[in-house]
């Protein structure tokens, strides 16, 4: 019989020491768990940068063992949620994010479009649902939504939810009123990534600050919506920046329920077009650290999968990723075909993960 849970790294003192001070008292375990696997704490853990860095830099096998044990404690390790992302308003964004082809400041080859009509969005969402997606994300290339668009946006939320899909939007920065209106419309998640560490953020974007990002997250949380927030790796940052942005998320008053980890897609005409590719092992380390620091969050293997081998993706799933975007495009970038993803699921024995009930 295959064990349903792994025990912890009781013999690996470097990893055992890298546990937040607010974690479960010594000797305590989750109900039914083997000794050595820390049970979730009733209080949010506070991670130090040093402790998280120790985890990130641990021997690779030890790190993956720890991450997979945490993942198996909270999720079915063979279930992966399939999400679909639609660009409902493309291009023309006034921000200068160095990775983005939709910025009006870059020559990314993306033409600006108007906000899609509700019926067109619903038709795409229905196709996604019928193809097996359970989560539908809608993105608009704005600094933030304008008042004139809020009525259409809230109607979109209701229409897509009526199809039985979990909903998420990413529209840029929100005011408290924007967040309240989206929440009242029934939006499940709002995505607003912090992208990278506070230290490195100014190398990526200058038209808004890292603190601006946190303000929007605060408004989302106070509205009652769930928070979807992650980052992009491979933008020229150092390993400590990857650790730091995950620590920042884990140490929020309430960590994000959804953490997308994106691998940079270098796009010609953008400032980061020539960024050197991130070492695949470093990417897996990032996924593993996200899973350990935020054990009950969905860790989403997001942009950049087209350049990943099946073997790299398999390591990411083992390390704790449990969601992918399906479909041939991801906003304006390529994504693996649904046929390829289906074949990968079969090879790995993966099954679709349904979203949790409200």
ZABAKE-486362 format. One line per 2 residues: number of its first residue (from 0); for each residue y, x, z of C-alpha. Coordinates in nm, 4 decimals, padded with zeros to 6 digits. Layout:
NUM = Y X Z  ...
// end
This chain:
0 = 00.0000 00.0000 00.0000  00.3490 00.1243 -00.0827
2 = 00.5776 00.1374 00.2204  00.8796 -00.0884 00.1974
4 = 01.1031 00.1462 00.3946  01.1301 00.5208 00.4264
6 = 01.1844 00.6871 00.7584  01.4948 00.8985 00.8125
8 = 01.5534 01.2698 00.7859  01.4583 01.3410 01.1449
10 = 01.3666 01.6986 01.0590  01.6865 01.7753 00.8713
12 = 01.9529 01.8485 01.1284  02.2335 01.9023 00.8774
14 = 02.2010 01.5475 00.7507  02.1194 01.3965 01.0867
16 = 02.4446 01.5355 01.2243  02.6457 01.3847 00.9404
18 = 02.6540 01.0356 01.0880  02.9744 00.8519 01.1835
20 = 03.0596 00.8282 01.5496  03.0536 00.4485 01.5485
22 = 02.6996 00.4243 01.4128  02.4094 00.2728 01.6047
24 = 02.3484 00.4230 01.9506  02.0960 00.7045 01.9713
26 = 01.7386 00.5845 01.9467  01.8261 00.2414 01.8064
28 = 01.6772 00.1257 01.4775  01.6994 -00.1811 01.2607
30 = 01.4487 -00.4519 01.3385  01.1252 -00.3583 01.1673
32 = 01.2499 -00.0164 01.0546  01.0718 00.3077 01.1295
34 = 01.2369 00.5457 01.3787  01.4978 00.7701 01.2225
36 = 01.6658 00.5085 01.0036  01.9922 00.4077 01.1671
38 = 02.0492 00.0360 01.1929  02.3770 -00.1094 01.0658
40 = 02.6435 -00.1090 01.3356  02.8334 -00.4184 01.4412
42 = 03.1479 -00.2062 01.4262  03.2610 -00.0304 01.1086
44 = 03.1732 00.3372 01.1105  03.4504 00.5932 01.0762
46 = 03.3466 00.8805 00.8581  03.5140 01.2188 00.8760
48 = 03.5733 01.4179 00.5615  03.3698 01.7039 00.7074
50 = 03.0674 01.4842 00.7801  03.0767 01.3247 00.4365
52 = 03.1157 01.6634 00.2703  02.8106 01.7895 00.4599
54 = 02.6099 01.5044 00.3145  02.7414 01.5608 -00.0376
56 = 02.6559 01.9321 -00.0243  02.3114 01.8908 00.1344
58 = 02.0000 02.0007 -00.0566  01.9612 01.7553 -00.3414
60 = 01.6197 01.6243 -00.2363  01.7406 01.5655 00.1205
62 = 02.0505 01.3803 00.0016  01.8506 01.1541 -00.2296
64 = 01.5907 01.0882 00.0379  01.8615 00.9812 00.2812
66 = 02.0411 00.7678 00.0216  01.7235 00.5980 -00.0989
68 = 01.6206 00.5212 00.2580  01.9561 00.3528 00.3215
70 = 01.9309 00.1667 -00.0079  01.5779 00.0439 00.0621
72 = 01.6835 -00.0735 00.4078  01.9433 -00.3127 00.2629
74 = 01.8356 -00.3936 -00.0945  01.5326 -00.4382 -00.3140
76 = 01.5200 -00.0886 -00.4713  01.3748 -00.2280 -00.7948
78 = 01.6417 -00.4921 -00.8558  01.9625 -00.4241 -01.0528
80 = 02.2366 -00.6772 -01.1190  02.3465 -00.7200 -01.4805
82 = 02.7192 -00.7787 -01.5233  02.9333 -00.8341 -01.8310
84 = 03.2952 -00.7231 -01.8768  03.5392 -00.8800 -02.1199
86 = 03.8864 -00.7566 -02.2081  04.0900 -01.0774 -02.1983
88 = 04.4141 -00.8958 -02.2823  04.3911 -00.5552 -02.4491
90 = 04.6377 -00.2680 -02.4901  05.0106 -00.2347 -02.4372
92 = 04.9878 -00.1452 -02.0685  05.3061 00.0245 -01.9359
94 = 05.1129 00.2444 -01.6913  05.0371 00.6090 -01.7736
96 = 04.6836 00.6446 -01.6323  04.5546 00.9567 -01.8034
98 = 04.2061 00.8221 -01.8715  04.3083 00.4949 -02.0343
100 = 04.3224 00.4192 -02.4057  04.5100 00.0956 -02.3343
102 = 04.8265 00.2663 -02.2125  05.1271 00.2116 -02.4396
104 = 05.2234 00.5710 -02.3539  04.9108 00.7180 -02.5177
106 = 04.7827 00.7236 -02.8733  04.4434 00.5837 -02.7841
108 = 04.4062 00.3805 -03.1010  04.4047 00.0447 -02.9220
110 = 04.6230 -00.2332 -03.0584  04.7920 -00.4661 -02.8106
112 = 04.6710 -00.8258 -02.8028  04.7808 -01.1432 -02.6276
114 = 04.5964 -01.3080 -02.3411  04.2862 -01.4868 -02.4703
116 = 04.2590 -01.8621 -02.4737  04.0398 -02.0224 -02.2086
118 = 03.7886 -02.1679 -02.4545  03.7318 -01.8280 -02.6149
120 = 03.6680 -01.6655 -02.2768  03.4263 -01.9417 -02.1757
122 = 03.2361 -01.9046 -02.5030  03.1895 -01.5314 -02.4371
124 = 03.0912 -01.5960 -02.0764  02.8311 -01.8504 -02.1837
126 = 02.6771 -01.5977 -02.4246  02.6674 -01.3386 -02.1460
128 = 02.4966 -01.5821 -01.9087  02.2417 -01.6832 -02.1698
130 = 02.1657 -01.3133 -02.2290  02.0869 -01.2635 -01.8600
132 = 02.4162 -01.1599 -01.6979  02.4818 -01.3086 -01.3542
134 = 02.8279 -01.1616 -01.2991  03.1267 -01.1927 -01.5338
136 = 03.4283 -00.9650 -01.5107  03.7566 -01.0240 -01.6918
138 = 04.0102 -00.7457 -01.7389  04.3708 -00.7483 -01.8601
140 = 04.5760 -00.4399 -01.9452  04.8818 -00.5110 -01.7327
142 = 05.0789 -00.3476 -01.4545  05.0312 -00.6851 -01.2905
144 = 05.0021 -01.0486 -01.4025  05.3159 -01.2427 -01.4851
146 = 05.3902 -01.5856 -01.3449  05.3635 -01.7421 -01.6913
148 = 05.0002 -01.6290 -01.7148  04.8764 -01.7367 -01.3725
150 = 04.7961 -02.0949 -01.4728  04.5717 -01.9826 -01.7563
152 = 04.4080 -01.7160 -01.5411  04.3216 -01.9547 -01.2598
154 = 04.1842 -02.2050 -01.5110  03.9669 -01.9290 -01.6577
156 = 03.8214 -01.8587 -01.3171  03.7205 -02.2205 -01.2655
158 = 03.5771 -02.2531 -01.6147  03.3651 -01.9375 -01.5888
160 = 03.2433 -02.0260 -01.2385  03.1315 -02.3636 -01.3698
162 = 02.8725 -02.1748 -01.5773  02.7091 -02.0522 -01.2563
164 = 02.8394 -01.6952 -01.2897  02.9779 -01.4721 -01.0178
166 = 03.3382 -01.3957 -01.1159  03.5596 -01.0892 -01.0976
168 = 03.8995 -01.0062 -01.2441  04.1039 -00.6899 -01.2806
170 = 04.4658 -00.7566 -01.3748  04.6562 -00.4671 -01.2195
172 = 04.8615 -00.4891 -00.9023  04.8842 -00.8216 -00.7204
174 = 05.1459 -00.9758 -00.4961  05.0239 -01.1714 -00.1912
176 = 05.0988 -01.4936 -00.3811  04.8999 -01.3786 -00.6857
178 = 04.6021 -01.3021 -00.4656  04.6222 -01.6364 -00.2875
180 = 04.6309 -01.8273 -00.6149  04.3293 -01.6453 -00.7552
182 = 04.1406 -01.7004 -00.4310  04.2235 -02.0701 -00.4321
184 = 04.0921 -02.0893 -00.7891  03.7586 -01.9617 -00.6575
186 = 03.7600 -01.6018 -00.7828  03.4772 -01.4191 -00.6066
188 = 03.5886 -01.0565 -00.6476  03.9048 -00.8750 -00.7452
190 = 03.8718 -00.5248 -00.8863  04.1382 -00.2614 -00.8278
192 = 04.0112 00.0962 -00.8234  04.1819 00.3745 -00.6298
194 = 04.0484 00.6067 -00.9058  04.0345 00.9311 -00.7060
196 = 04.1512 01.0975 -00.3855  04.5065 01.0612 -00.2600
198 = 04.5485 01.4370 -00.3104  04.4526 01.4272 -00.6784
200 = 04.5966 01.0901 -00.7739  04.9263 01.2302 -00.9035
202 = 04.7314 01.4308 -01.1630  04.5941 01.1075 -01.3072
204 = 04.8837 00.8605 -01.2936  05.2529 00.8728 -01.2043
206 = 05.3790 00.5194 -01.2732  05.2274 00.3859 -00.9512
208 = 05.1106 00.5501 -00.6334  04.7825 00.5665 -00.4487
210 = 04.9519 00.3664 -00.1719  05.0379 00.0940 -00.4263
212 = 04.6677 00.0623 -00.4931  04.5929 00.0155 -00.1247
214 = 04.8622 -00.2527 -00.0976  04.6865 -00.4605 -00.3621
216 = 04.3527 -00.4164 -00.1831  04.5184 -00.5431 00.1349
218 = 04.6495 -00.8529 -00.0420  04.3064 -00.9208 -00.1914
220 = 04.1305 -00.8879 00.1444  04.3839 -01.1113 00.3213
222 = 04.3395 -01.3797 00.0540  03.9702 -01.4120 00.1354
224 = 03.8399 -01.2702 -00.1921  03.5837 -00.9916 -00.1933
226 = 03.7063 -00.6448 -00.2819  03.5720 -00.4497 -00.5783
228 = 03.7051 -00.0941 -00.5619  03.5733 00.2422 -00.6746
230 = 03.6846 00.5299 -00.8887  03.6371 00.7572 -01.1866
232 = 03.4778 01.0988 -01.1649  03.4922 01.3831 -01.4130
234 = 03.8720 01.3803 -01.4492  03.9084 01.7457 -01.3537
236 = 03.9020 01.6771 -00.9817  03.7192 01.8946 -00.7301
238 = 03.4099 01.7886 -00.5399  03.6181 01.7343 -00.2255
240 = 03.8209 01.4716 -00.4144  03.5051 01.2779 -00.4937
242 = 03.4095 01.2911 -00.1282  03.7593 01.1985 -00.0117
244 = 03.7989 00.8854 -00.2209  03.4635 00.7536 -00.0978
246 = 03.5575 00.8301 00.2629  03.8856 00.6433 00.2099
248 = 03.6957 00.3360 00.0894  03.4334 00.3529 00.3628
250 = 03.7054 00.3791 00.6291  03.9028 00.0747 00.5174
252 = 03.9145 -00.1967 00.7875  03.6372 -00.3598 00.5840
254 = 03.4719 -00.1517 00.3085  03.4621 -00.2986 -00.0426
256 = 03.1672 -00.5251 -00.1086  03.1547 -00.3788 -00.4593
258 = 03.1986 -00.0090 -00.5457  03.2018 00.0793 -00.9177
260 = 03.1465 00.4481 -00.9928  03.2682 00.5389 -01.3399
262 = 03.1984 00.8611 -01.5274  03.4994 00.9502 -01.7411
264 = 03.4729 00.8592 -02.1084  03.7077 01.1139 -02.2730
266 = 03.9084 00.9186 -02.5307  04.1038 01.0970 -02.8071
268 = 04.4773 01.0523 -02.7692  04.4688 01.0296 -02.3893
270 = 04.5740 01.3133 -02.1561  04.2170 01.3515 -02.0286
272 = 04.0568 01.3677 -02.3723  03.9572 01.7308 -02.3204
274 = 03.8402 01.7041 -01.9600  03.5178 01.9026 -01.9133
276 = 03.2134 01.6809 -01.8557  03.1009 01.6405 -01.4979
278 = 02.7679 01.8017 -01.4124  02.5049 01.5234 -01.3993
280 = 02.3759 01.6349 -01.0587  02.7292 01.6067 -00.9193
282 = 02.7436 01.2522 -01.0529  02.4185 01.1592 -00.8782
284 = 02.5503 01.3158 -00.5580  02.8532 01.0855 -00.5835
286 = 02.6328 00.7776 -00.6223  02.4178 00.8860 -00.3276
288 = 02.7174 00.9462 -00.1032  02.8629 00.6059 -00.1926
290 = 02.5364 00.4424 -00.0916  02.5169 00.6241 00.2431
292 = 02.8811 00.5666 00.3350  02.8787 00.1996 00.2294
294 = 02.5206 00.0884 00.2885  02.5629 -00.2850 00.2274
296 = 02.7981 -00.2633 -00.0722  02.6930 -00.3094 -00.4317
298 = 02.7178 00.0352 -00.5912  02.7833 -00.0185 -00.9597
300 = 02.6854 00.2319 -01.2270  02.9778 00.1509 -01.4512
302 = 03.1539 00.3299 -01.7390  03.0047 00.6347 -01.9051
304 = 02.6408 00.5288 -01.9351  02.6363 00.5846 -02.3116
306 = 02.6518 00.9599 -02.2485  02.3850 00.9466 -01.9753
308 = 02.0180 01.0103 -02.0372  01.7635 00.7582 -01.9174
310 = 01.6523 01.0172 -01.6641  02.0040 01.0497 -01.5207
312 = 02.0361 00.6740 -01.4902  01.6973 00.6588 -01.3183
314 = 01.8183 00.9116 -01.0599  02.1281 00.7007 -01.0041
316 = 01.9183 00.3908 -00.9389  01.7017 00.5870 -00.6963
318 = 02.0165 00.7153 -00.5217  02.1395 00.3608 -00.4629
320 = 02.3103 00.2199 -00.7729  02.2130 -00.1442 -00.8143
322 = 02.4378 -00.2872 -01.0831  02.5195 -00.2089 -01.4466
324 = 02.7403 -00.3556 -01.7142  02.5452 -00.4867 -02.0121
326 = 02.6712 -00.5452 -02.3644  02.7703 -00.3114 -02.6445
328 = 03.1304 -00.2642 -02.5254  03.2996 -00.2027 -02.1923
330 = 03.6633 -00.3147 -02.2356  03.7434 -00.0805 -02.5268
332 = 03.4648 00.1797 -02.4864  03.1059 00.1892 -02.6062
334 = 02.8216 00.0859 -02.3763  02.4429 00.1100 -02.4202
336 = 02.2914 -00.1731 -02.6214  02.1162 -00.4547 -02.4420
338 = 01.7933 -00.3606 -02.6218  01.8158 -00.0090 -02.4794
340 = 01.8863 -00.1379 -02.1303  01.5941 -00.3784 -02.1549
342 = 01.3640 -00.0956 -02.2556  01.4913 00.1193 -01.9679
344 = 01.4320 -00.1624 -01.7184  01.0744 -00.1970 -01.8422
346 = 01.0104 00.1793 -01.8237  01.1392 00.1945 -01.4661
348 = 00.9863 -00.1330 -01.3488  01.3290 -00.2773 -01.2709
350 = 01.4066 -00.6465 -01.2510  01.7358 -00.8384 -01.2584
352 = 01.9110 -00.8880 -00.9255  02.0572 -01.2309 -00.8708
354 = 02.3921 -01.2430 -00.6892  02.3801 -01.3417 -00.3216
356 = 02.4389 -01.7071 -00.2426  02.7930 -01.7895 -00.1165
// end
